[in-house]
Amino acid sequence: MSTNVHTDNAGQSKARPERRVSTETKASFKSSELIAYVLAVLGVLIASAVVDASDFGPQEAWFYVTLLTIGYMVSRGLAKSGSREFFDDDNR
């Protein structure tokens, strides 16, 4: 790691990393949100296959999958809105 030497207010020389960069947030496949979303979608689709079609048919199941997808997309958007994942230049 390359460093710059700078002097603080007390006249002390200190070494620090040259540059600190960040991504917006961690990748979606690394988040627990994706696991919860996939399990919920599977649960809805399995329930619609097991239950009598007059109670909970494919149309309702896909409606709930659509709602789950909208919720997942909103949650990822909120997660990306203000968070950062930092790393140093030499770790690219």
N, C-alpha and C positions, 0 to 999 in steps of 0.2 A: 504494500500500500504506500503510495507516495504521500508525503506530508508537507505542509507549509509551516514555517516557523513564524509565529506572530507574537507581539508583545502586548501584554494586558495592561490595565491601568496602573498597576504597581511596578511596572518595569520588568516583570518576569517574562522570560521567553518560554513559550509553550509550543509543542508540536500538535498539529491537528490534521485530520484527514483533509485532502485537497477539496473534495466536493462530495456532497451527500445528495443523492437523487432518489426519486420515489415513483412508484406506480400508483394508480388510483386506489386500488384495493387488491386483496388477494384474488386469485382466479376462482371462478365459480365452482369448479370441480373440487376445490379444496375446502369449500364451506359446508357446514352442516345444513344450510338451507336447501342445498340441492338434494341431499339424502332424504330430508323430510319431504320435499316436494315429490320425489320419485316414489317414495313409499306411500304417500297419500294418493297419488294417481293410481298406483297399482291396487291399493285398497278399494278405491271407487270402482275401478274396472272389474276387479274380482267380485265385488259385491253385486254389481249389475249382472254378472254372468251367473251367479249362484241364486240370487233371489228371483222370484216369479216376475216376469216382464210386466205384469199389470201393476205391480207395486213400485218397481224401480227398474225402468227399462233403459235401453241404450241412449235414448234421447236425453233423459235426465242425467245419466252418467257422463255423457260428453259435455253437458252444460256445466256440471260440477268440475270436470277436468279443465274447462275453459276458465272458470272462476279461480281455480287453483293456479293456473298459468298466469293469470292477471296478477294475482297476489304475489306469486314468485317474482314476476318482473318488477313489481313495485318495491318489494323488499330488496332486490338487488340494486335498484336505482337509489333507494335510501342508503344502502350500505356504501355505495360508491360516492355519494354526495359530499361527504366530508372526511373520509378516512384516507390514509396514505400508508403504503408499505415501503419503508425506507431500506436502502441498500447503498453501499459505497460504490464508487466508479469501477473499481477493479473486480467487483463481484458480478459483472454482467454475464 
